[in-house]
Amino acid sequence: MKRTIEKGWVTALFGLYLLLGVAIHGSYGISWDEPLTRLNGLVNLKHVSQVFTGTVSNKTLQEVPDLADWPDRDYGVAFELPLAAVEVALGLEEHRAYRFRHLATFFAFALGVAALYQTASAVRGSRWMGLAAALMMVLSPRMFGESFFNSKDIVFMSACAAAIFTMHRFLRKPSVGWALLHGAVSAFAIDIRVMGVVLPALTLGALLVTVRNRDLGRWRGAYLAGVYLLSLCVVVYALFPYLWPHPLDNFLAVFANMSRFRWNGEVMYLGELVKAQNLPWHYIPVWIGISTPIPFTAFMLLGAGLTLLGMWRAGMRLWADDAQRMDLLCLALLVGPIAAVILLKSVLYDGWRQLYFVYPAFVLLAVRGLDACWGVVRGHRGARWAAGCGLAALVVYQVHWIVQAHPLQNVYLNALAGKPWNERFDLDYWGLGNRQALEYILDHDRSPLVTVNVGSRAELETTYQILAPKYRDRLAIVDNAMPAMYVLTNYRLVKAGEDSRWLKDRDLFYRKKVNGQTIVSVYRMRDPAMAMRLSRSERPYTADEIRQVTVGLGKRTELPDRSEVEVLLSNASDMPFSAVSGSGNQLALTWRFRSAAGQPGEWEGRLDLPEDIPPRGTLRLNIGIEPGSGPENGLLEVDIFQTGQFWAHQVGGRIAAMPWRSRGPAARQP
């Protein structure tokens, strides 16, 4: 009866958690990485379609690059490929596709949590310890928040949690069935991130020690290892299209590329901008320490210490029972990758997200520590009640933090980070807060078209893709050189105190704080007349309309790093020509050079119009040309065109031209 009640409680809690995820998944923004990871799935789906059908009939897939031309073809797609297939099959619009991806990512995380629960329950012999493991994972704010949008690191972490579960079952009761399943799950993890190769290394190492300890026969162990490796290799190959032509060579290339990530950006660390290639050795330990709830870390350290003590007592056998074996494997899975990253001086992105896959092992060790503490107080009623109240308070605090931070749980830092956080570490490096900020602007400004500048490294074009059409149709994200009505900053690589420069002619319009720390701010132009004048065309212009615009060239100005040429766009009609288009038909300038012999070059330059061309008026702007461009003696030619329609000179317009003499390359700085 008691076991039935416990199982009922656990089932009810998991059910409520799933309902919560379904209810809130649509409130999250879109991270920087999502368009790229989504495109990676579509590129691979196109390749699969070509391999099996010889053709690509779907319009979405026709517009994506071929796998052979795709720079990220060596990224695993075991999760992205099925998502792309569902998106294409259902014909999802862009903003709906991202919401579907968020829900799918959440369900993948939930499966990882369930696997963690099963592992902890079996190893510790208690459903309550299994529930503790699940709660530690779910109540880790960063993991909770990112479980809705981080389809790489969170899904890889979840796959590792599932692989730990199958590893435990396989090692506890070695059989062909568990060897096949564990091989398939390990392969799935590897086909998300190749760092998953640590799983077969740990599995085979543990199997070898088990044989050495005479807990498994030599030939039986060799046979099961062979079955496991066969399952692993077959599934790795099947789920990774890049490997299909040359399995071994391409896998080795994937593994080699993993050790030198293609990123040379900067991160904010301890108040300083640091190159990703020059991170100090303590970068990962510090980030884990400040972004994980402190009690969880304390329990983990206790569990790790007890694991080492158990290994010392077991001597050459390394472990005395199944539980000690799993504790030792978890310690190896936690410490090994972190030590490797430190020793190899690996390039890392913001925070420690590339190492999230060690967190299930972290949690299982923390449960080991919690179980030991509970064992001490279990026999003392007063101590047991005090400990229970303390754990309940911890759960309530974590739930409160997650609720009040929604949907920006990904910025969580604990007291060890010190304050102000936003002057010591990058917080919303994913750009998740941009969606709330943009929707607030558009909800509180009823202008037909709202212009926004970016005041930091905030990819608003990325956020644009998840906005509902009612928002997208009224939003224009414009170049920072132009005075937009609003400036948005999420302080990416910018300290929060450095935004005073916008207060000269703007007022604070919106601010989002989490736990007292500013995450994103919006400033509005104090005098609307100072903002750029933009409207949006809802249709392509006709040839007769486009002929009303003439292009003229003014003076050429020499600057240290470029030549600037003044361009005058004169509008002879009574209507404005909109710089922004809702139909994707942007008005723009283009230019080319013609040699002294009259030979024209390619139209290579492009500049989208930064403002409308006023009726019966002129728009003046400058185009910048790099030193050394153009012929020694020839012509610079400038024309106007509408994307996807025609160039003005093709429908009777006149190309503007001016004599051009190349200035030569810019002088090198000493």
N, C-alpha and C positions, 0 to 999 in steps of 0.2 A: 504493500500500500504506500509506504513512504517513497519508494522508488518511482511509483506511478505519479505521485504528487510532484516530486522533483521534476520528472520529465514533462509534466503538464505546465509547470511554471516556465521551464526553459523554452518549450514550444510556443507558449503565449508571448514571451518576450521577443523571440525571433520574429514571430508574426507581426507584432507591433512595430518592430524595427523595419521590416520590409514595407509595411504600409506607410511609415514615416518617409522612407526613401522615395517611394512613388509620389507622395504628396509634395515633397519639396524639391525634387530634382530639377524642375523647370525654373527655379529661382536663381540658378548659378549662371555666372557669366562664362565667357569663353577665354581659355588661356592662350598664351602666345603659341604654344606648340600644337594646338589642336588642328588648325588648318593643314599643317604639314603632315601630321600623323594620319589625318583623314585622307589627304591626297596620296600618301604612301599606300594605303589600302586600295584606293581606286586604281593606282598605277599597276599594282600587282593583280588586281581583278581583271584589268584589261589584258595583261599578259596571259593569265589563265584562260581567258576567253579566246585569245588568239591561238594558244596551244591546242585547245580541245575542239574549237569550232572552225579555226582558220580565218575568222572574221570578227569584227566588232561592230555590232549594229546599234548599240545604245549610244545616244547622243552625248551623255555625260562622259562616258568612257572614251569616246572619240576625241574629246577635247583635252584629255590628260596626256602627259608624255608617255613614250614607250619606256619599258623597264630598262632597256639598254642605255637610254639617254638620261636616266633618272639618277642623280648623284647619291641619293639615299637608298639605293636598291639593296644595300647590305644590311638594312634594318629589318629585324624580324617582324612578321605580319600575321602571326598565328591568331591574334585577336583582331587586328585591323581588317584583315581580309574578309572574315565573316560579316563584320559590321558594314563594310562597303557593299557586299553582296545583298544584304538586307535593304540598305539604302537605295540601291539601284532597282531592286525588285519592287519596292514599294513606291518608287518615284518620289521620294521625299524632297521637299523644297529645302533650301540651304539651312534656314533657321530651324526647321523641324528636324533635319538630319542631325544637327548638333544636340538637340534635346534628346533625341533617340540615343545618341552616343552616350550622353550623360547617364541615362537610365541604365543602359547596358553596362557601363563601367561600374555603377553602383551595385548591380546584381553580381558582377564578377567579384567585387570586394566582399559582398555578403557571403558568397560561397567560400571565400578565403577565411572569413570569420568563423563560419560553420566548421571548416576543416580544423581550425585552431582549437575550437571548442572540443571537437572529437579527440584530438591529440592530447590536450591537457587532461581531459576526463579519463582517458585510458592510462596515461602515464602516471597520473597522481591518484587514480582510483577513486575519483570523486567528481560528480557532476557539478558541484559548487565550484571546484577549482577550474573546471572547464568553462563555467559561466564567468568566472573571474578573468580568465584569459580573453574571452570574447569581449567582456566589458572594457578591459584595458585597451584592446584594439579600437573599439568603437568610440571610447571616450578619450582617445588621443586626438585632440582637436584638428591637428594637421591631417591626420589620416582620414578623419571623418569628412572634412571639407574636400580634400583632394579626391576622395572616393567617388565624387560626382563628375570629375572632369579630367583627371590625370590617367589617361588610358595606357600610358607606358609604365611608369614607376609603380603605381598602385596595382595595376593588373599583374605586373611581374611579381610584386610582393605577394599578391593573393595566390598566384600560381605556385610560388615557393611554399606558402603555407599548406597548399594542397599536397605538394610533393613531400613535405615533412610528414604529413599524415600517412601517405602511402609508404614512405620510407619506414616509418615506425611499424606499420602493419607487416611489411615485407620482412623486416629484420626480426620481429617478434615471432612470427610464424611463417618462415620461408616457404613459398609455394610458387608454382608456375603462374597461377592467376595473379598473385600480387606482384610478381616480377614483371609481368606484361603491363599491368596497370601502372605500376610505379615508373616503368620505362616510358610509357606514353605521357604521363603527367610531367615527368622531368623534361621530356622533349618539348612539350608545349611551353614550359618555362623558358627553355633555351631559345625557342623560336619567337619569343617576345624580346628577350635580351640575352645575348650570348654568354653573359656572366653566369647564366644558369648552369654552366658546365661544372660549377662547384658542387652541384647536387650529385651527379654520378661519381665524382671524385670521393665525396663523403660516403656514399652508399657502398662503393666497392672497397673503400678502406675499412669501413665497419664490417663488411662481409668477410674480408680477409682476416681481421682480428677475431671474429666469431669462429672461423675455421681454425685459426691458431689456438684458440682457447678450447678446442674440441667440443664446442657447442653445436657444431655442424660438420658433417662429413666433408672431406676434401673434394671428392668427386661430385657430391651433391652441391657443394658450394660453387664449384667451377661451372656445373651445368646451369644453375640458377643465374650466375653472373652472365653466362652466355645468352640466356633467354632475355635478361634485362637489357643487355647491350644491343641485342637484335631489335627489340621493341623500341629502344631509344633511337637507334640509327634510322630505322624505317620511318618513324613518325617525324623526326627532325627533318628528314629529306622531304617527306610528303607535304609538310606544312610550310615550307620555305621555298617559293618558286625560284628565287635567285640561285639556289643550289642545284636545280634540275640539270642544267647543261654540264656542269663540272663539279660534282658534289664535294670532293675532297679539297680541290684547289680553292673553290669559292668559300668553303667553310673556313679554311685557314686564312683567307683574305678578310673575312668577317672578324675573325678572332684578332688578327693583327690590327685592324682598324679600331677595334674596341679599346686597345691600349693607348691610342692617341686620338682622343675625341677631336672632332673638327670644330673647335671653338676657341677663339682667342680674345674673348670679351673680358670685362672687369666685373668684380663683385664688391659690394660694400661689406667690409668685415672689420669689426671693432673700430668703426668710425673712419676707416681709410678705404680708398679705392685700391683694390689689389687685382693684378692680372691673374687670370685663371691658371696660367702656367707657373705662377710664383706663389702659390698658396702655402702658408706655413704648415708644419706637421700637425699642429693642434687644431686645424680648421674643422675636420670632421668630428673629433671628440667634443669640441666646444659646441658645434651646431647640434649634435645629438643631445648634449646636456641641457641646452637652453630651449629646445623645441619639444622636449618630452616632459610630461608631468613629473615633478621631482620625486614624489613617492614611488612612481613606477621605476625610476632609475635606482632608487634606494633598494627596492625589492630585488631588482636585477643584480645589483652588485652583491647582495647577500646570497642570491641563488648561484651566481658565478663562483663565489668563494666556497660555498658548500660543495659545488661540483668539483672544484680542484681538490678539496679535502677528500672527497670520495674517491677520486682518481688516485691520490697518494696512498690511501688505505688499501685500494684494490691492487696496488703494485703492478706487476707485469700484465695482469689481466686487463687493466685500465678501468674496468667497471665490474661491479658485483652482481648487477641485475639489469633488467630491461630499462627501468627508470633511469639508472645512472648512465646507461649507454646513451639514451636520448638526451639527457642533460649535457653529456660531454659532446655529442654531435652538435647540439644547439650552441654550445660555447665556441666550438670550432667554426660554425657558420657565422657567428657574430664577430669574433675576433679576427678570423682569417682575412676576409675581404677588407676590413678596416686597416689591418696591418699592411696588406698588399698595396692599398691606395697610398698609404703614407710612405712606404719604402720606395715605390715606383714613381712617386711624385706625380700622380695621375692628374689630368685636367678634369676639373669638376665644374658643374654648373652651380647655380645659386643653391645655397643650403646643402643638404645631404640627400636629396631626392634620388640620386643615382644609387644610393646604398639603402634605400627603403627596404629592399628585399631581405635585409638582415633583421628587420623588426619582428617578424614572427618568432625567431629564435630569441630575441631580446625579451619578448613577452613570456615565452615559455620558461625562461630562466627567472623572470620576475615572479611567475606563479610558483616556481620552486622555492623562492625566498618567502613568498606569502604563506605557502603551505607550512614551511618550517616555523614561521612566527605563530601561525594558528595552532600548530601542534604544541607550542609552549603554553599558550593561554587556554587551550581547550578544556583542561581539567580544573580551571579556576573560574567559578561563575562570574565573579566581579570583573576579573580581567577579560573574560570572554565578552561580557556585555560592553565593556569600555572599548575593546578592539572592534566589536561590531558597530558601535556608534561611530567610531573613527572612520571605518571603511564606508559607512553610509554617508557620512559628511563629505568624504572624498568624492563619492559618486555624485552627490548633489552639487558640489562645487563644479565638477567637470561638466555636468549637464547644463548648469547655469551659464558657464562660460561659452559653451557651444551655442546655446540659444541666443544669448545677447550679442554674439559676434556674427550670427547668421546674416548673409551667406559668405562671410569672409573668415571662416575658421582657419584657413590656410596661413594666416598671419600670426598664429599663436606663438608667443614666447613666454617663458616662465620668469620668475623673479631673478634667476641667475643672469638673465640678459642685461639687467640694469635698465635704468631709464635715463633719457628718452630712447626707446628702441629705435625710432626712425632716424636717429642720428648715428646709430652704431651698426645697424644691419638693414639690408633691403627687406622690406616687408611684403608688399604685394607685387613681387617680381613676376607673377603670372598675369597681372592686369585684370584680375577678377572684379575689382571694384569699379572699373570703367563702365560696366553695364549699368549699375545703379546710378552712377553720376549722369550718364547720358540720358537715361530715362527720366531722371529728375528734371534735367534741363528742359526736355521736350514736353514734360507734363506741366511745367510752370511757365513756359514761354510759348505762346500760341502763334508766333510768327509763321508764315508759310514755309520759310526756309531758315534754319538756324545754323550759324557758322561756328565752328569750334577749332581752336588751335591745340596743339599738344605741348605741355610745359615740361615734359620729362620723357624718359624712354617708355612711353605708353602707346602700344600699338592699337590705336582706335579703329583702324581699318579691320583689324581682327575682330574686335568687339562688334563692329557693324554687322558682321555676318550672322550673329545670333539674335539681333533685334527683330522684333515683329515688324511687318511691312508698314504699320501706321507710324512707327518711329523712323524707319529707314527712309521713307519718302520725304521726310522733312529735315533730314540731317545732311550737312555738308562739312566734311573734314577737310580743312584747307591748309595750305603751306604756311609754315610759321612766319614767313616773311610778310604775310598779309595780315592786317588787323582784323581778326575775327571777333565776334561778339563775346565769345567765351574762351577761356583758357582752362584746360583740365590738366592736373598733374597728379600722378600717383607716387611721386618721389623716387622713382626707379633711378638709382645712381645719383640722386639729388637729396641733400639733407632738407628736412622739413623747414628749417629756419631760413632757407635761402629763397623763399618765394616772395619776399617783400618787394622785389622789383615789379611785380604785377600790380601792386597796390597804388602805383603812381596814377594810373588812369582807370583802375578797376576796383570793384568792391567784391568782398567774399560773398559768393552766391550759394555755395553748398559745401558741406564738409562731412565726411564720414570718419568717425572715430571708433576704435575697438580697444576696450580696456584703457581708455584715456589717451591712446596714441592716434595721431592723425594718419589716416591711410590714403585718402584721396581728397582733393580740394578742387573747387571750380570757382573762377573769378569772372565777373561780368563787366563788360565795358560800361563805365560810368556815363558817358555821353554816347548814345546809340549812333549819332551822326558820324562818329569817328570810326565806326566799324565798316568793313568793306560791304559794298552793295552787290548782292547776289540774288539771282532768281534761278528757277529750274525749268528747263523746257521739258515737256512731256512727249514730244514727238521729234522726229528728224526734221530739219529745215529742208525746204524745197530748193531747187536750183535757182528759181527766180529770187527767192529770199537771200540766198547766199551771195548772189551777185550784187546785192546792195552794200556789201562790205568791201572796202578797198584797203590794201595794205601799203603803207608808206614807210620809208626808212629815214631816220634822223641821223644824229651824230654818232660817231664811234669814239668810245672813251677807253683809254688804256689803263688798266689796273695791274697791280703786281702779279696777280695770279690768273688774269683772264682779260679778254677784250669784251667790252659791253657795247651792244648796238641798240639804239633806241628804235622801237617799232611803234608805228601809229596805225591803229585800226579805226577807220572812219565808217560810220553807219549812216547811210543816206535814207533809211526808212524811218517810219514813225513808231516802230516797235523796238524794244531792246533785244539784243541777242544774248541769251542766257549762257553763262559760263558753265553751269552745271546741268547735267541731263539726267532725268529719271529713266530714260530708255537706253542708257549706255552710250549715247551718241555725243560725246564731249566735243566741244569746240577747242581747237588747239592750233598752235603755230608749228610749222616745220621749216627746216632750212637745209640748203645744200650749197656746194661750191661748183662753179663752172671754170674750167681751165682757160688759159689765155687763148688756146686753140678752139675754144667753144665746146669742149667735151663736158657734158654734165656729169656730176657725181651722183651718189645715192642720197635720197632724202633721209638724213640721219638724225638731225636734231628734232626735239619735240618739247613744247612748253604748253601745258594746259592753261587756258585763260584764267587768270586769278580773279577777274571781275567781269561783270556784264559789259557789253559794248552798248553805251547809252543810245537812245533814239536821237537822231540828228546830232550826234556827238562823236567824240573820239576817245578811245582808250589808249593810253600810253603805257608801255612796258618795255623792259630791257631783256634781251637774250644774252647769255654769257657764252663765250667761245674760248676754248682752251688755247694757250700759246702753241704755235706750231701747226694749228689746223688751217686747212685751205691752201691754195696755190700761191706761188711767189707773186704772180700777176694774174688776176682773174676776176671773178665775180662772186659775191655772196648773194644767193637768191632765197627769198622768204615768201611763204605762202600760208594760207589758212585752210584748214580742212575740218570736216566733221567725221569723227570716228565711225567707221563702218559704212559711210555713205559716199563721199567724193571729196576731191580737192577742188578748191575754187578755180584753179586754172583749167580744170577739165570741163567746167560748165560755163566758160566765158569770162572768168575772172582774170586779173592781171597779176603776174608774179612780180613782186618788188625786187629790185636788184641794186647793188652798189659795188663800185670797184673794191677789190680786196687784195691786199698784199700781206702775206703771212708775217707775223712779228717774230717768228722763231720760238724755240722752246724757252720756258721760264728759266731764269738764272738759278743755279743751285745755291742753296743757303750754306754758308760755311758751318 
